[in-house]
Amino acid sequence: MAEIALAIGSVAPILGMPIIVGALQDGWGYSAAYAGYVTSVDLAGLLAGSVATSLLAHRLDWRWYVGGALTLSAACNVLCAPYHGIALLCVFRFIAGLGRAPPMPLP
């Protein structure tokens, strides 16, 4: 179930990017460029996490990996809510993207 949750969680932000960009512009007053930076950094974190997962998959225990990834992603998503500054928001979005990397195959 956790692997399914991670698989859905890694695709949902890509499908929801138009909603996220609109919310950043309307709710927080970001320009289109800043909203684009935030979403690009989020997807860059997803890419970095996917590459790291593919390189380290044979060395990791998948139970710890899935638990850590879910915890990391959830924590950074919660931390994004109170911060409106572009720099700190981009850092949290990148780390949240790392946690949403596609899960490893089961042994």
Beta strands, then each sheet from edge to edge (+ up, - down):
end
